[in-house]
Amino acid sequence: MSINIRDEELVRLNDVPKLRNLPAGRSSGRIHISTVYRWASRGLRGVRLEILQVGGSKCTSIEALQRFFENLTPGSEKVGRELPGFQRASPRWSKRRLREIEAAERYPEEMGI
């Protein structure tokens, strides 16, 4: 599901840490703004925060935050399922790491296992 401006309350990404309903970060302060941008760009545990470009501002919605947190919650029936509108973050593998993975996959065959 993507953000629908008719039905959802838009919030600038810069204003997300100021929301009262969000818990404090690790240092008992607000969630850092870079954390919110990271959720939107790289994602967290394979889930990205939905965003919408509105003029010169990147925005999300209260409802998109709710969907994002629900999909991250362990034990939620939504975890592990592809949800419409969620962009799965692709893993960033280096060429070296890919070669290591391929070698590890060939190892049992080479050893006759």
PDB file as gemmi writes it, atoms N, CA and C in Angstrom:
CRYST1    1.000    1.000    1.000  90.00  90.00  90.00 P 1                      
ATOM      1  N   MET A   1       0.847  -1.179   0.000  1.00  0.00           N  
ATOM      2  CA  MET A   1       0.000   0.000   0.000  1.00  0.00           C  
ATOM      3  C   MET A   1       0.886   1.233   0.000  1.00  0.00           C  
ATOM      4  N   SER A   2       0.574   2.176  -0.845  1.00  0.00           N  
ATOM      5  CA  SER A   2       1.337   3.413  -0.868  1.00  0.00           C  
ATOM      6  C   SER A   2       0.577   4.499  -0.107  1.00  0.00           C  
ATOM      7  N   ILE A   3       1.259   5.577   0.145  1.00  0.00           N  
ATOM      8  CA  ILE A   3       0.662   6.677   0.893  1.00  0.00           C  
ATOM      9  C   ILE A   3      -0.409   7.342   0.050  1.00  0.00           C  
ATOM     10  N   ASN A   4      -1.584   7.520   0.621  1.00  0.00           N  
ATOM     11  CA  ASN A   4      -2.693   8.183  -0.049  1.00  0.00           C  
ATOM     12  C   ASN A   4      -2.931   9.516   0.665  1.00  0.00           C  
ATOM     13  N   ILE A   5      -2.682  10.627  -0.026  1.00  0.00           N  
ATOM     14  CA  ILE A   5      -2.765  11.931   0.633  1.00  0.00           C  
ATOM     15  C   ILE A   5      -4.196  12.317   1.005  1.00  0.00           C  
ATOM     16  N   ARG A   6      -5.177  11.671   0.414  1.00  0.00           N  
ATOM     17  CA  ARG A   6      -6.567  11.962   0.775  1.00  0.00           C  
ATOM     18  C   ARG A   6      -6.954  11.349   2.116  1.00  0.00           C  
ATOM     19  N   ASP A   7      -6.335  10.198   2.435  1.00  0.00           N  
ATOM     20  CA  ASP A   7      -6.755   9.447   3.619  1.00  0.00           C  
ATOM     21  C   ASP A   7      -5.734   9.432   4.749  1.00  0.00           C  
ATOM     22  N   GLU A   8      -4.520   9.878   4.497  1.00  0.00           N  
ATOM     23  CA  GLU A   8      -3.474   9.757   5.501  1.00  0.00           C  
ATOM     24  C   GLU A   8      -2.914  11.120   5.880  1.00  0.00           C  
ATOM     25  N   GLU A   9      -2.467  11.220   7.128  1.00  0.00           N  
ATOM     26  CA  GLU A   9      -1.911  12.469   7.644  1.00  0.00           C  
ATOM     27  C   GLU A   9      -0.421  12.529   7.326  1.00  0.00           C  
ATOM     28  N   LEU A  10      -0.037  13.465   6.440  1.00  0.00           N  
ATOM     29  CA  LEU A  10       1.351  13.583   6.025  1.00  0.00           C  
ATOM     30  C   LEU A  10       2.192  14.271   7.098  1.00  0.00           C  
ATOM     31  N   VAL A  11       3.443  13.825   7.193  1.00  0.00           N  
ATOM     32  CA  VAL A  11       4.408  14.389   8.126  1.00  0.00           C  
ATOM     33  C   VAL A  11       5.737  14.474   7.397  1.00  0.00           C  
ATOM     34  N   ARG A  12       6.405  15.633   7.485  1.00  0.00           N  
ATOM     35  CA  ARG A  12       7.737  15.737   6.897  1.00  0.00           C  
ATOM     36  C   ARG A  12       8.676  14.815   7.653  1.00  0.00           C  
ATOM     37  N   LEU A  13       9.637  14.210   6.946  1.00  0.00           N  
ATOM     38  CA  LEU A  13      10.577  13.318   7.616  1.00  0.00           C  
ATOM     39  C   LEU A  13      11.322  14.037   8.734  1.00  0.00           C  
ATOM     40  N   ASN A  14      11.612  15.328   8.534  1.00  0.00           N  
ATOM     41  CA  ASN A  14      12.298  16.098   9.576  1.00  0.00           C  
ATOM     42  C   ASN A  14      11.474  16.213  10.846  1.00  0.00           C  
ATOM     43  N   ASP A  15      10.160  16.092  10.737  1.00  0.00           N  
ATOM     44  CA  ASP A  15       9.284  16.247  11.898  1.00  0.00           C  
ATOM     45  C   ASP A  15       8.950  14.927  12.587  1.00  0.00           C  
ATOM     46  N   VAL A  16       9.319  13.803  12.004  1.00  0.00           N  
ATOM     47  CA  VAL A  16       9.000  12.501  12.604  1.00  0.00           C  
ATOM     48  C   VAL A  16       9.573  12.361  14.011  1.00  0.00           C  
ATOM     49  N   PRO A  17      10.840  12.751  14.273  1.00  0.00           N  
ATOM     50  CA  PRO A  17      11.358  12.599  15.637  1.00  0.00           C  
ATOM     51  C   PRO A  17      10.594  13.421  16.676  1.00  0.00           C  
ATOM     52  N   LYS A  18       9.892  14.447  16.243  1.00  0.00           N  
ATOM     53  CA  LYS A  18       9.153  15.314  17.168  1.00  0.00           C  
ATOM     54  C   LYS A  18       7.777  14.761  17.541  1.00  0.00           C  
ATOM     55  N   LEU A  19       7.357  13.674  16.885  1.00  0.00           N  
ATOM     56  CA  LEU A  19       6.051  13.107  17.177  1.00  0.00           C  
ATOM     57  C   LEU A  19       6.010  12.607  18.618  1.00  0.00           C  
ATOM     58  N   ARG A  20       4.942  12.901  19.321  1.00  0.00           N  
ATOM     59  CA  ARG A  20       4.836  12.551  20.735  1.00  0.00           C  
ATOM     60  C   ARG A  20       4.655  11.056  20.959  1.00  0.00           C  
ATOM     61  N   ASN A  21       4.096  10.346  20.008  1.00  0.00           N  
ATOM     62  CA  ASN A  21       3.797   8.927  20.203  1.00  0.00           C  
ATOM     63  C   ASN A  21       4.988   8.016  20.019  1.00  0.00           C  
ATOM     64  N   LEU A  22       6.111   8.551  19.558  1.00  0.00           N  
ATOM     65  CA  LEU A  22       7.287   7.716  19.352  1.00  0.00           C  
ATOM     66  C   LEU A  22       8.084   7.635  20.652  1.00  0.00           C  
ATOM     67  N   PRO A  23       8.599   6.446  20.971  1.00  0.00           N  
ATOM     68  CA  PRO A  23       9.401   6.316  22.189  1.00  0.00           C  
ATOM     69  C   PRO A  23      10.760   6.985  22.026  1.00  0.00           C  
ATOM     70  N   ALA A  24      11.425   7.168  23.132  1.00  0.00           N  
ATOM     71  CA  ALA A  24      12.762   7.762  23.112  1.00  0.00           C  
ATOM     72  C   ALA A  24      13.738   6.813  22.440  1.00  0.00           C  
ATOM     73  N   GLY A  25      14.789   7.371  21.900  1.00  0.00           N  
ATOM     74  CA  GLY A  25      15.835   6.562  21.296  1.00  0.00           C  
ATOM     75  C   GLY A  25      16.709   5.927  22.365  1.00  0.00           C  
ATOM     76  N   ARG A  26      17.818   5.376  21.958  1.00  0.00           N  
ATOM     77  CA  ARG A  26      18.709   4.673  22.885  1.00  0.00           C  
ATOM     78  C   ARG A  26      19.256   5.581  23.979  1.00  0.00           C  
ATOM     79  N   SER A  27      19.497   6.817  23.668  1.00  0.00           N  
ATOM     80  CA  SER A  27      20.077   7.730  24.651  1.00  0.00           C  
ATOM     81  C   SER A  27      19.000   8.493  25.422  1.00  0.00           C  
ATOM     82  N   SER A  28      17.812   7.952  25.473  1.00  0.00           N  
ATOM     83  CA  SER A  28      16.671   8.540  26.188  1.00  0.00           C  
ATOM     84  C   SER A  28      16.219   9.862  25.601  1.00  0.00           C  
ATOM     85  N   GLY A  29      16.701  10.189  24.422  1.00  0.00           N  
ATOM     86  CA  GLY A  29      16.252  11.392  23.737  1.00  0.00           C  
ATOM     87  C   GLY A  29      15.355  11.016  22.577  1.00  0.00           C  
ATOM     88  N   ARG A  30      15.126  11.953  21.717  1.00  0.00           N  
ATOM     89  CA  ARG A  30      14.329  11.677  20.520  1.00  0.00           C  
ATOM     90  C   ARG A  30      15.081  10.758  19.585  1.00  0.00           C  
ATOM     91  N   ILE A  31      14.327  10.100  18.715  1.00  0.00           N  
ATOM     92  CA  ILE A  31      14.947   9.329  17.635  1.00  0.00           C  
ATOM     93  C   ILE A  31      15.687  10.331  16.754  1.00  0.00           C  
ATOM     94  N   HIS A  32      16.894   9.998  16.356  1.00  0.00           N  
ATOM     95  CA  HIS A  32      17.684  10.924  15.544  1.00  0.00           C  
ATOM     96  C   HIS A  32      17.123  11.002  14.135  1.00  0.00           C  
ATOM     97  N   ILE A  33      17.194  12.167  13.548  1.00  0.00           N  
ATOM     98  CA  ILE A  33      16.659  12.378  12.207  1.00  0.00           C  
ATOM     99  C   ILE A  33      17.331  11.457  11.184  1.00  0.00           C  
ATOM    100  N   SER A  34      18.618  11.152  11.383  1.00  0.00           N  
ATOM    101  CA  SER A  34      19.300  10.264  10.444  1.00  0.00           C  
ATOM    102  C   SER A  34      18.701   8.857  10.484  1.00  0.00           C  
ATOM    103  N   THR A  35      18.164   8.466  11.629  1.00  0.00           N  
ATOM    104  CA  THR A  35      17.511   7.161  11.749  1.00  0.00           C  
ATOM    105  C   THR A  35      16.288   7.107  10.845  1.00  0.00           C  
ATOM    106  N   VAL A  36      15.505   8.163  10.844  1.00  0.00           N  
ATOM    107  CA  VAL A  36      14.293   8.213  10.028  1.00  0.00           C  
ATOM    108  C   VAL A  36      14.653   8.161   8.543  1.00  0.00           C  
ATOM    109  N   TYR A  37      15.673   8.914   8.144  1.00  0.00           N  
ATOM    110  CA  TYR A  37      16.098   8.888   6.740  1.00  0.00           C  
ATOM    111  C   TYR A  37      16.654   7.511   6.365  1.00  0.00           C  
ATOM    112  N   ARG A  38      17.338   6.850   7.299  1.00  0.00           N  
ATOM    113  CA  ARG A  38      17.845   5.501   7.037  1.00  0.00           C  
ATOM    114  C   ARG A  38      16.688   4.522   6.857  1.00  0.00           C  
ATOM    115  N   TRP A  39      15.634   4.626   7.689  1.00  0.00           N  
ATOM    116  CA  TRP A  39      14.454   3.767   7.531  1.00  0.00           C  
ATOM    117  C   TRP A  39      13.859   3.932   6.134  1.00  0.00           C  
ATOM    118  N   ALA A  40      13.878   5.174   5.619  1.00  0.00           N  
ATOM    119  CA  ALA A  40      13.288   5.457   4.310  1.00  0.00           C  
ATOM    120  C   ALA A  40      14.193   5.041   3.159  1.00  0.00           C  
ATOM    121  N   SER A  41      15.504   5.144   3.328  1.00  0.00           N  
ATOM    122  CA  SER A  41      16.398   4.841   2.213  1.00  0.00           C  
ATOM    123  C   SER A  41      16.839   3.383   2.201  1.00  0.00           C  
ATOM    124  N   ARG A  42      17.474   2.907   3.276  1.00  0.00           N  
ATOM    125  CA  ARG A  42      17.977   1.532   3.312  1.00  0.00           C  
ATOM    126  C   ARG A  42      16.991   0.563   3.929  1.00  0.00           C  
ATOM    127  N   GLY A  43      16.174   1.070   4.828  1.00  0.00           N  
ATOM    128  CA  GLY A  43      15.228   0.199   5.504  1.00  0.00           C  
ATOM    129  C   GLY A  43      15.825  -0.409   6.756  1.00  0.00           C  
ATOM    130  N   LEU A  44      15.030  -1.219   7.407  1.00  0.00           N  
ATOM    131  CA  LEU A  44      15.436  -1.911   8.623  1.00  0.00           C  
ATOM    132  C   LEU A  44      14.896  -3.331   8.547  1.00  0.00           C  
ATOM    133  N   ARG A  45      15.788  -4.310   8.653  1.00  0.00           N  
ATOM    134  CA  ARG A  45      15.408  -5.721   8.571  1.00  0.00           C  
ATOM    135  C   ARG A  45      14.559  -6.024   7.343  1.00  0.00           C  
ATOM    136  N   GLY A  46      14.915  -5.411   6.224  1.00  0.00           N  
ATOM    137  CA  GLY A  46      14.227  -5.701   4.969  1.00  0.00           C  
ATOM    138  C   GLY A  46      12.966  -4.905   4.721  1.00  0.00           C  
ATOM    139  N   VAL A  47      12.635  -3.980   5.582  1.00  0.00           N  
ATOM    140  CA  VAL A  47      11.412  -3.190   5.414  1.00  0.00           C  
ATOM    141  C   VAL A  47      11.801  -1.717   5.309  1.00  0.00           C  
ATOM    142  N   ARG A  48      11.250  -1.031   4.328  1.00  0.00           N  
ATOM    143  CA  ARG A  48      11.501   0.403   4.165  1.00  0.00           C  
ATOM    144  C   ARG A  48      10.272   1.201   4.551  1.00  0.00           C  
ATOM    145  N   LEU A  49      10.526   2.356   5.121  1.00  0.00           N  
ATOM    146  CA  LEU A  49       9.458   3.299   5.429  1.00  0.00           C  
ATOM    147  C   LEU A  49       8.992   3.947   4.134  1.00  0.00           C  
ATOM    148  N   GLU A  50       7.701   3.955   3.912  1.00  0.00           N  
ATOM    149  CA  GLU A  50       7.148   4.569   2.705  1.00  0.00           C  
ATOM    150  C   GLU A  50       7.327   6.084   2.784  1.00  0.00           C  
ATOM    151  N   ILE A  51       7.737   6.675   1.672  1.00  0.00           N  
ATOM    152  CA  ILE A  51       7.870   8.124   1.620  1.00  0.00           C  
ATOM    153  C   ILE A  51       7.230   8.647   0.346  1.00  0.00           C  
ATOM    154  N   LEU A  52       7.002   9.947   0.350  1.00  0.00           N  
ATOM    155  CA  LEU A  52       6.396  10.638  -0.776  1.00  0.00           C  
ATOM    156  C   LEU A  52       7.120  11.967  -0.912  1.00  0.00           C  
ATOM    157  N   GLN A  53       7.533  12.318  -2.115  1.00  0.00           N  
ATOM    158  CA  GLN A  53       8.183  13.604  -2.344  1.00  0.00           C  
ATOM    159  C   GLN A  53       7.095  14.643  -2.575  1.00  0.00           C  
ATOM    160  N   VAL A  54       7.037  15.647  -1.719  1.00  0.00           N  
ATOM    161  CA  VAL A  54       6.053  16.718  -1.842  1.00  0.00           C  
ATOM    162  C   VAL A  54       6.827  18.017  -2.026  1.00  0.00           C  
ATOM    163  N   GLY A  55       6.913  18.457  -3.262  1.00  0.00           N  
ATOM    164  CA  GLY A  55       7.724  19.631  -3.546  1.00  0.00           C  
ATOM    165  C   GLY A  55       9.172  19.339  -3.209  1.00  0.00           C  
ATOM    166  N   GLY A  56       9.757  20.159  -2.336  1.00  0.00           N  
ATOM    167  CA  GLY A  56      11.146  19.959  -1.930  1.00  0.00           C  
ATOM    168  C   GLY A  56      11.293  19.147  -0.667  1.00  0.00           C  
ATOM    169  N   SER A  57      10.205  18.602  -0.151  1.00  0.00           N  
ATOM    170  CA  SER A  57      10.251  17.868   1.121  1.00  0.00           C  
ATOM    171  C   SER A  57       9.913  16.403   0.930  1.00  0.00           C  
ATOM    172  N   LYS A  58      10.618  15.566   1.660  1.00  0.00           N  
ATOM    173  CA  LYS A  58      10.257  14.150   1.716  1.00  0.00           C  
ATOM    174  C   LYS A  58       9.298  13.990   2.884  1.00  0.00           C  
ATOM    175  N   CYS A  59       8.198  13.301   2.617  1.00  0.00           N  
ATOM    176  CA  CYS A  59       7.175  13.116   3.638  1.00  0.00           C  
ATOM    177  C   CYS A  59       6.840  11.648   3.790  1.00  0.00           C  
ATOM    178  N   THR A  60       6.291  11.325   4.928  1.00  0.00           N  
ATOM    179  CA  THR A  60       5.708  10.027   5.178  1.00  0.00           C  
ATOM    180  C   THR A  60       4.350  10.310   5.808  1.00  0.00           C  
ATOM    181  N   SER A  61       3.708   9.311   6.323  1.00  0.00           N  
ATOM    182  CA  SER A  61       2.433   9.540   6.990  1.00  0.00           C  
ATOM    183  C   SER A  61       2.422   8.799   8.314  1.00  0.00           C  
ATOM    184  N   ILE A  62       1.538   9.216   9.197  1.00  0.00           N  
ATOM    185  CA  ILE A  62       1.372   8.543  10.476  1.00  0.00           C  
ATOM    186  C   ILE A  62       1.003   7.077  10.212  1.00  0.00           C  
ATOM    187  N   GLU A  63       0.146   6.857   9.241  1.00  0.00           N  
ATOM    188  CA  GLU A  63      -0.298   5.506   8.903  1.00  0.00           C  
ATOM    189  C   GLU A  63       0.844   4.671   8.324  1.00  0.00           C  
ATOM    190  N   ALA A  64       1.732   5.301   7.519  1.00  0.00           N  
ATOM    191  CA  ALA A  64       2.883   4.585   6.971  1.00  0.00           C  
ATOM    192  C   ALA A  64       3.840   4.184   8.089  1.00  0.00           C  
ATOM    193  N   LEU A  65       4.008   5.066   9.078  1.00  0.00           N  
ATOM    194  CA  LEU A  65       4.828   4.718  10.238  1.00  0.00           C  
ATOM    195  C   LEU A  65       4.229   3.528  10.969  1.00  0.00           C  
ATOM    196  N   GLN A  66       2.901   3.542  11.136  1.00  0.00           N  
ATOM    197  CA  GLN A  66       2.216   2.430  11.796  1.00  0.00           C  
ATOM    198  C   GLN A  66       2.459   1.127  11.044  1.00  0.00           C  
ATOM    199  N   ARG A  67       2.331   1.151   9.701  1.00  0.00           N  
ATOM    200  CA  ARG A  67       2.561  -0.056   8.900  1.00  0.00           C  
ATOM    201  C   ARG A  67       4.010  -0.524   9.015  1.00  0.00           C  
ATOM    202  N   PHE A  68       4.936   0.438   8.993  1.00  0.00           N  
ATOM    203  CA  PHE A  68       6.356   0.130   9.108  1.00  0.00           C  
ATOM    204  C   PHE A  68       6.646  -0.581  10.432  1.00  0.00           C  
ATOM    205  N   PHE A  69       6.162  -0.021  11.536  1.00  0.00           N  
ATOM    206  CA  PHE A  69       6.421  -0.619  12.847  1.00  0.00           C  
ATOM    207  C   PHE A  69       5.723  -1.963  13.004  1.00  0.00           C  
ATOM    208  N   GLU A  70       4.511  -2.086  12.472  1.00  0.00           N  
ATOM    209  CA  GLU A  70       3.801  -3.368  12.555  1.00  0.00           C  
ATOM    210  C   GLU A  70       4.552  -4.462  11.813  1.00  0.00           C  
ATOM    211  N   ASN A  71       5.121  -4.113  10.673  1.00  0.00           N  
ATOM    212  CA  ASN A  71       5.832  -5.119   9.886  1.00  0.00           C  
ATOM    213  C   ASN A  71       7.150  -5.522  10.546  1.00  0.00           C  
ATOM    214  N   LEU A  72       7.697  -4.679  11.408  1.00  0.00           N  
ATOM    215  CA  LEU A  72       8.935  -4.995  12.116  1.00  0.00           C  
ATOM    216  C   LEU A  72       8.700  -5.752  13.414  1.00  0.00           C  
ATOM    217  N   THR A  73       7.468  -5.737  13.907  1.00  0.00           N  
ATOM    218  CA  THR A  73       7.172  -6.309  15.211  1.00  0.00           C  
ATOM    219  C   THR A  73       7.243  -7.827  15.187  1.00  0.00           C  
ATOM    220  N   PRO A  74       8.115  -8.433  16.029  1.00  0.00           N  
ATOM    221  CA  PRO A  74       8.175  -9.896  16.096  1.00  0.00           C  
ATOM    222  C   PRO A  74       6.851 -10.458  16.607  1.00  0.00           C  
ATOM    223  N   GLY A  75       6.450 -11.577  16.057  1.00  0.00           N  
ATOM    224  CA  GLY A  75       5.204 -12.196  16.473  1.00  0.00           C  
ATOM    225  C   GLY A  75       3.982 -11.655  15.767  1.00  0.00           C  
ATOM    226  N   SER A  76       4.169 -10.607  14.989  1.00  0.00           N  
ATOM    227  CA  SER A  76       3.048 -10.062  14.234  1.00  0.00           C  
ATOM    228  C   SER A  76       2.745 -10.997  13.082  1.00  0.00           C  
ATOM    229  N   GLU A  77       1.472 -11.178  12.792  1.00  0.00           N  
ATOM    230  CA  GLU A  77       1.111 -12.064  11.679  1.00  0.00           C  
ATOM    231  C   GLU A  77       1.570 -11.487  10.346  1.00  0.00           C  
ATOM    232  N   LYS A  78       1.931 -10.204  10.316  1.00  0.00           N  
ATOM    233  CA  LYS A  78       2.352  -9.572   9.079  1.00  0.00           C  
ATOM    234  C   LYS A  78       3.838  -9.780   8.803  1.00  0.00           C  
ATOM    235  N   VAL A  79       4.612 -10.136   9.816  1.00  0.00           N  
ATOM    236  CA  VAL A  79       6.045 -10.313   9.629  1.00  0.00           C  
ATOM    237  C   VAL A  79       6.287 -11.515   8.729  1.00  0.00           C  
ATOM    238  N   GLY A  80       7.204 -11.360   7.806  1.00  0.00           N  
ATOM    239  CA  GLY A  80       7.548 -12.460   6.911  1.00  0.00           C  
ATOM    240  C   GLY A  80       6.679 -12.533   5.681  1.00  0.00           C  
ATOM    241  N   ARG A  81       5.636 -11.726   5.630  1.00  0.00           N  
ATOM    242  CA  ARG A  81       4.779 -11.696   4.452  1.00  0.00           C  
ATOM    243  C   ARG A  81       5.086 -10.441   3.668  1.00  0.00           C  
ATOM    244  N   GLU A  82       4.934 -10.541   2.386  1.00  0.00           N  
ATOM    245  CA  GLU A  82       5.072  -9.357   1.562  1.00  0.00           C  
ATOM    246  C   GLU A  82       3.796  -8.541   1.703  1.00  0.00           C  
ATOM    247  N   LEU A  83       3.928  -7.322   2.149  1.00  0.00           N  
ATOM    248  CA  LEU A  83       2.774  -6.450   2.282  1.00  0.00           C  
ATOM    249  C   LEU A  83       2.735  -5.501   1.102  1.00  0.00           C  
ATOM    250  N   PRO A  84       1.561  -5.252   0.552  1.00  0.00           N  
ATOM    251  CA  PRO A  84       1.476  -4.308  -0.557  1.00  0.00           C  
ATOM    252  C   PRO A  84       2.001  -2.946  -0.120  1.00  0.00           C  
ATOM    253  N   GLY A  85       2.818  -2.341  -0.948  1.00  0.00           N  
ATOM    254  CA  GLY A  85       3.315  -1.006  -0.657  1.00  0.00           C  
ATOM    255  C   GLY A  85       4.644  -0.997   0.072  1.00  0.00           C  
ATOM    256  N   PHE A  86       5.039  -2.109   0.665  1.00  0.00           N  
ATOM    257  CA  PHE A  86       6.316  -2.130   1.338  1.00  0.00           C  
ATOM    258  C   PHE A  86       7.387  -2.496   0.342  1.00  0.00           C  
ATOM    259  N   GLN A  87       8.454  -1.738   0.374  1.00  0.00           N  
ATOM    260  CA  GLN A  87       9.578  -2.021  -0.495  1.00  0.00           C  
ATOM    261  C   GLN A  87      10.597  -2.780   0.332  1.00  0.00           C  
ATOM    262  N   ARG A  88      10.912  -3.969  -0.066  1.00  0.00           N  
ATOM    263  CA  ARG A  88      11.930  -4.737   0.635  1.00  0.00           C  
ATOM    264  C   ARG A  88      13.293  -4.166   0.289  1.00  0.00           C  
ATOM    265  N   ALA A  89      14.066  -3.902   1.289  1.00  0.00           N  
ATOM    266  CA  ALA A  89      15.410  -3.393   1.065  1.00  0.00           C  
ATOM    267  C   ALA A  89      16.268  -4.528   0.507  1.00  0.00           C  
ATOM    268  N   SER A  90      16.981  -4.242  -0.554  1.00  0.00           N  
ATOM    269  CA  SER A  90      17.827  -5.272  -1.140  1.00  0.00           C  
ATOM    270  C   SER A  90      19.147  -5.325  -0.384  1.00  0.00           C  
ATOM    271  N   PRO A  91      19.660  -6.537  -0.156  1.00  0.00           N  
ATOM    272  CA  PRO A  91      20.933  -6.626   0.538  1.00  0.00           C  
ATOM    273  C   PRO A  91      22.045  -6.060  -0.331  1.00  0.00           C  
ATOM    274  N   ARG A  92      22.991  -5.424   0.296  1.00  0.00           N  
ATOM    275  CA  ARG A  92      24.109  -4.848  -0.446  1.00  0.00           C  
ATOM    276  C   ARG A  92      25.322  -5.742  -0.231  1.00  0.00           C  
ATOM    277  N   TRP A  93      25.581  -6.589  -1.199  1.00  0.00           N  
ATOM    278  CA  TRP A  93      26.689  -7.516  -1.105  1.00  0.00           C  
ATOM    279  C   TRP A  93      27.846  -6.997  -1.936  1.00  0.00           C  
ATOM    280  N   SER A  94      29.023  -7.100  -1.382  1.00  0.00           N  
ATOM    281  CA  SER A  94      30.207  -6.761  -2.155  1.00  0.00           C  
ATOM    282  C   SER A  94      30.533  -7.944  -3.065  1.00  0.00           C  
ATOM    283  N   LYS A  95      31.314  -7.696  -4.082  1.00  0.00           N  
ATOM    284  CA  LYS A  95      31.712  -8.772  -4.995  1.00  0.00           C  
ATOM    285  C   LYS A  95      32.487  -9.839  -4.234  1.00  0.00           C  
ATOM    286  N   ARG A  96      33.312  -9.389  -3.303  1.00  0.00           N  
ATOM    287  CA  ARG A  96      34.080 -10.346  -2.503  1.00  0.00           C  
ATOM    288  C   ARG A  96      33.148 -11.248  -1.701  1.00  0.00           C  
ATOM    289  N   ARG A  97      32.143 -10.657  -1.072  1.00  0.00           N  
ATOM    290  CA  ARG A  97      31.206 -11.439  -0.272  1.00  0.00           C  
ATOM    291  C   ARG A  97      30.436 -12.427  -1.148  1.00  0.00           C  
ATOM    292  N   LEU A  98      30.043 -12.025  -2.342  1.00  0.00           N  
ATOM    293  CA  LEU A  98      29.351 -12.931  -3.256  1.00  0.00           C  
ATOM    294  C   LEU A  98      30.236 -14.120  -3.628  1.00  0.00           C  
ATOM    295  N   ARG A  99      31.556 -13.862  -3.870  1.00  0.00           N  
ATOM    296  CA  ARG A  99      32.480 -14.955  -4.174  1.00  0.00           C  
ATOM    297  C   ARG A  99      32.605 -15.900  -2.987  1.00  0.00           C  
ATOM    298  N   GLU A 100      32.638 -15.349  -1.772  1.00  0.00           N  
ATOM    299  CA  GLU A 100      32.732 -16.186  -0.574  1.00  0.00           C  
ATOM    300  C   GLU A 100      31.499 -17.066  -0.423  1.00  0.00           C  
ATOM    301  N   ILE A 101      30.333 -16.510  -0.694  1.00  0.00           N  
ATOM    302  CA  ILE A 101      29.088 -17.279  -0.601  1.00  0.00           C  
ATOM    303  C   ILE A 101      29.077 -18.404  -1.631  1.00  0.00           C  
ATOM    304  N   GLU A 102      29.477 -18.080  -2.872  1.00  0.00           N  
ATOM    305  CA  GLU A 102      29.517 -19.099  -3.922  1.00  0.00           C  
ATOM    306  C   GLU A 102      30.500 -20.208  -3.566  1.00  0.00           C  
ATOM    307  N   ALA A 103      31.655 -19.851  -3.007  1.00  0.00           N  
ATOM    308  CA  ALA A 103      32.648 -20.853  -2.613  1.00  0.00           C  
ATOM    309  C   ALA A 103      32.093 -21.735  -1.503  1.00  0.00           C  
ATOM    310  N   ALA A 104      31.390 -21.148  -0.555  1.00  0.00           N  
ATOM    311  CA  ALA A 104      30.808 -21.926   0.538  1.00  0.00           C  
ATOM    312  C   ALA A 104      29.730 -22.873   0.031  1.00  0.00           C  
ATOM    313  N   GLU A 105      28.996 -22.469  -0.990  1.00  0.00           N  
ATOM    314  CA  GLU A 105      27.957 -23.331  -1.562  1.00  0.00           C  
ATOM    315  C   GLU A 105      28.578 -24.489  -2.350  1.00  0.00           C  
ATOM    316  N   ARG A 106      29.758 -24.262  -2.967  1.00  0.00           N  
ATOM    317  CA  ARG A 106      30.439 -25.324  -3.723  1.00  0.00           C  
ATOM    318  C   ARG A 106      31.194 -26.284  -2.820  1.00  0.00           C  
ATOM    319  N   TYR A 107      31.544 -25.871  -1.634  1.00  0.00           N  
ATOM    320  CA  TYR A 107      32.385 -26.660  -0.738  1.00  0.00           C  
ATOM    321  C   TYR A 107      31.869 -28.075  -0.482  1.00  0.00           C  
ATOM    322  N   PRO A 108      30.582 -28.269  -0.154  1.00  0.00           N  
ATOM    323  CA  PRO A 108      30.111 -29.652   0.086  1.00  0.00           C  
ATOM    324  C   PRO A 108      30.292 -30.555  -1.137  1.00  0.00           C  
ATOM    325  N   GLU A 109      30.051 -30.028  -2.342  1.00  0.00           N  
ATOM    326  CA  GLU A 109      30.227 -30.819  -3.556  1.00  0.00           C  
ATOM    327  C   GLU A 109      31.692 -31.209  -3.750  1.00  0.00           C  
ATOM    328  N   GLU A 110      32.580 -30.252  -3.537  1.00  0.00           N  
ATOM    329  CA  GLU A 110      34.009 -30.495  -3.713  1.00  0.00           C  
ATOM    330  C   GLU A 110      34.527 -31.535  -2.711  1.00  0.00           C  
ATOM    331  N   MET A 111      33.947 -31.559  -1.536  1.00  0.00           N  
ATOM    332  CA  MET A 111      34.375 -32.477  -0.488  1.00  0.00           C  
ATOM    333  C   MET A 111      33.655 -33.830  -0.609  1.00  0.00           C  
ATOM    334  N   GLY A 112      32.717 -33.919  -1.552  1.00  0.00           N  
ATOM    335  CA  GLY A 112      31.973 -35.161  -1.748  1.00  0.00           C  
ATOM    336  C   GLY A 112      30.913 -35.413  -0.691  1.00  0.00           C  
ATOM    337  N   ILE A 113      30.433 -34.364  -0.106  1.00  0.00           N  
ATOM    338  CA  ILE A 113      29.401 -34.485   0.935  1.00  0.00           C  
ATOM    339  C   ILE A 113      28.033 -34.412   0.319  1.00  0.00           C  
TER     340      ILE A 113                                                      
END                                                                             
